[in-house]
Amino acid sequence: MKCPATYPLKIQAIRSKHQQPRFYVYFPLPLAAAIGLAAGDNVQWELLDRGELHLVRVNPSKPLAKRQRHQS
């Protein structure tokens, strides 16, 4: 079984006067490229439990690369 690629990151907080803190998660470029994520894509979080979130793309775009057939 292949080991999945991991991209550790830290959650960033933006604190402005008279506003609640906002938290941001940034996507590493290799990960965004691998799934075809683009600026302006609509996504939502799916909470599975306290230790696991899934990012769900609301309207995923079609893949740019075509799947290659392996000849046997």
C-alpha positions as CSV (number, residue, x, y, z in Angstrom):
1,M,0.0,0.0,0.0
2,K,1.3,3.4,-0.9
3,C,1.9,6.0,1.8
4,P,-0.3,9.1,1.2
5,A,1.3,12.4,0.6
6,T,1.1,14.7,3.6
7,Y,1.2,18.5,3.8
8,P,1.5,19.7,7.4
9,L,0.4,23.3,8.0
10,K,-0.7,25.5,10.8
11,I,-4.1,27.2,11.1
12,Q,-3.6,31.0,10.9
13,A,-5.8,33.5,12.9
14,I,-6.6,37.0,11.8
15,R,-7.6,39.3,14.6
16,S,-9.1,42.7,13.9
17,K,-10.3,45.2,16.4
18,H,-14.0,44.8,17.4
19,Q,-14.3,41.6,15.3
20,Q,-14.2,37.9,16.2
21,P,-11.0,36.1,15.1
22,R,-11.1,34.4,11.7
23,F,-9.2,31.2,11.0
24,Y,-7.6,30.4,7.7
25,V,-6.3,27.2,6.2
26,Y,-4.1,27.5,3.2
27,F,-3.6,24.8,0.6
28,P,-0.1,24.0,-0.5
29,L,0.2,24.5,-4.3
30,P,1.1,20.8,-5.1
31,L,-2.0,19.6,-3.3
32,A,-4.2,22.2,-5.0
33,A,-2.7,21.3,-8.4
34,A,-3.2,17.6,-7.8
35,I,-7.0,18.0,-7.2
36,G,-7.5,20.8,-9.7
37,L,-8.4,23.4,-7.0
38,A,-8.7,26.9,-8.4
39,A,-9.3,30.3,-6.9
40,G,-13.1,31.0,-6.5
41,D,-14.0,27.3,-6.2
42,N,-16.9,26.7,-3.8
43,V,-16.0,24.2,-1.0
44,Q,-17.5,23.3,2.3
45,W,-16.3,21.4,5.4
46,E,-17.9,18.1,6.5
47,L,-17.2,17.4,10.2
48,L,-16.8,13.7,10.8
49,D,-15.6,13.9,14.4
50,R,-13.4,16.1,16.5
51,G,-10.3,14.8,14.7
52,E,-11.4,14.6,11.1
53,L,-12.7,17.1,8.6
54,H,-13.4,16.5,5.0
55,L,-13.2,19.3,2.4
56,V,-16.0,18.8,-0.1
57,R,-16.0,20.6,-3.5
58,V,-19.5,21.8,-4.2
59,N,-19.1,21.8,-8.0
60,P,-15.8,20.2,-8.9
61,S,-14.4,21.1,-12.3
62,K,-13.7,18.4,-14.9
63,P,-10.1,17.1,-14.8
64,L,-7.8,18.8,-17.3
65,A,-5.7,15.6,-17.9
66,K,-7.1,12.6,-19.6
67,R,-6.8,9.3,-18.0
68,Q,-4.2,7.1,-19.8
69,R,-4.9,3.5,-20.6
70,H,-2.2,1.0,-19.7
71,Q,-1.6,-1.6,-22.4
72,S,-1.3,-5.1,-21.3
